[in-house]
Amino acid sequence: MSPRDRSPMSPVTADSSPISSPHVLCPPLSHHPGDGPLYPSRAPGDVSPASLVACPLCPQVREICLMFTRGVDYYWQATALLALQEAAEAFVVRLLEDAYLCSLHARRVTLFPKDLQLARRLRGLDDGI
């Protein structure tokens, strides 16, 4: 409700109008900028879409699968790709959280590459990725 609508409106009756039948006159309704949102706002707990796009993920998964299976091409279910995507996102988010804690420990708020390297070293991920 906008501030314009908060004041009570006194109806105009037959006593003050030249028309003989009693009725209530209302001003025409109009929309003013800033009265309300144009779209419903989202609650903070709403589910957000996936961070990684699934389209480029499928060819990469297929390429890595071909490298490890010596040329045998396997089919992937959509649910398997979604599960792989969720796991990859969770891994990256957790790694970035640890790296940010490393930057806070160094009394900085900017995330540097050395923070990511330290987080990977503390997690024991030096050899792999």
N, C-alpha and C positions, 0 to 999 in steps of 0.2 A: 504494500500500500504506500503510495507516495504522499509527501507532505501536503499536496494540494487536496487530497481526499480526506484528510483527518478532521477538518473543521465540519461541525454538523451543519446541514443545510436546512433552512427553514422553508417548508412548503408554502407555495402561494395558493391560497384557497379562493373560493368564490367571493368572499367579502372584499378582497382587495383587487379583484380582477373584474373587468366589465362583463365577463361571461357569466350567465346565470347558473349553470350547473357546477356543483363543487367537484374539483379535480386537482391533482397535484401536478405542477409543472416541474420538469427536471431539465437541467442543462444537457446539451448533447454530449455524448461520450467522445472523448478524443484521446489519442495516445500521445504522450509526450516523451521525448528522449530521456532515458535514464529512469523511467518508471519501473521497469522490470527487466529481467534478462530475456534475451531473444531465444535462448536455448536452456534447457535444464542443466544446472550445475552438477558436477560429479562429486560424489562423496570421496573423502580421502582414501577409503578402503576399497574402492572399486578396482577391479582387475584391469591391469594395463595390458596392451598387446605385447607380443614377444619383442624383445630387443633386437635379436638377430632375424633377418629376413630369411624365410624358409627356401625361397627360390634358388639363391646361389649355394645353399647348403647341400642340396641334392647332388649336383655334379661333383662337388668336392668330396662328398662321402663316397660316391661311386669311384672316383679316381683313387682315393686312399684304399678302398676295398680291392680294386684291381691290383694295386701294388702289393698288398699282403696276401692275395690269393693266387698269385702267379697267372694272371690273365683270365681267371674265371669270373664272369660277370654274374652277380647276384641281384635279385629283385629286392627292393626295400618297401616295406609297408609304410603307409603314411603315419601310422601311430608310432612305428619304430623311429622314423625321422623326427617326429615331434619329441619323443623321449630323449633322443640324442641331442636335440636342440636345447631342451630344458636342462639337461646335464651340463652342456657346454656353457650355457648362460649362468648357471649356478656356480660353476667353477670360476668363470671370469669375474663375476660379482664378488665372490669370496676373496679372490686374489687381490682385486682392487681395494677391498675393505682393509685387508692386511697391509697393503702398500700405503694406504692413507694413514693407518695407525703408525707405520714407520715414519712417515713425514711429520706426524704430530709429535712423535717422540723426539725428533730433531728440532722441535719448536718451529715448524714451518706449516703453512697451510697449502702450499703448492706441491703437487705430486710430481716428483722427478723420476726419470728412468732408473736412477740408482735405488729408489724406494721399491720399485717393482722387482729389481734384481735381488735386493735384500729379502723381500717377502718370499720370492721363489727359493732363495737359498735356505731360509729358515724352514720352509715347508718341505725341503728336500726335492725340489723340482729342477735342480741344476742340469741333470743328465737329459731329461726328456725333451720337452718342447723347445 
